Amino acid sequence: MRTKHTASILIHFLVIATLLSSCIDKPKKTQEQEDVVVLPMTEIPDIVEATGKVGDGTSMNVLELVDDSGDTLLINVPVSTITGGAESGDDIDIIYTVTSNGDMTASVAINLTALQHLWTQPDGKGGMQSLELNSNGKAATYNMTIEYDRWKLENGMLLLHSPKVIGEEKGEIVDTFHIMKLTDDELVLMSHEMESVFKRSN
């Protein structure tokens, strides 16, 4: 009898405990917590720098680029904003973004064919000095106080490599220039707020 009585007491205790636990108020979410909305992360487009040729399919606002791997790309860019212009067959360097749906839009485009010439300016002493940019990435200087032997475009900037400064023992350096203007007969470069204006010689 004592065993049955003890079991009966335990059962009653468990029932009461269960009822009490179900009556305890659970923490309620505040209005601020209920109003929190998780937004998706902003899409970050891919940024690509490529070189290639201007294709025949280029229109007023879309550049057809046949890149160095042979792929043909249609890139949104007003042709009138391309530094140096764009004619079919010209070599071009372009920086563009690619969105998740495949749209491509250029931020910088520079005509390499228009850039690769001999450019001359007064040397300030009554003579002339020249900078030559060749199609193979080679550069040359004439009557300048600094010698450049190589060039390339990177991030829309003109990088000129110098193995030495003439008459000095300084080691190789790389000078960086903004291309402010590029036309059939004029090249304007900017470095450290100093502007250099060249006229085309060939």
Secondary structure by P-SEA (a helix, b strand, c coil): caaaaaaaaaaaaaaaaaaaaaaccccccccccccbbbbcccbbbbbbbbbbbbcccccccccccccccbbbbbbbcccccccccccccccccccccccccbbbbbccccccccccbbbbbbcccccccbbbbccccbbbbcccccccccccccccbbbbbbcccccccccbbbbbbbcccccccbbbbbcccbbbbbbbcc
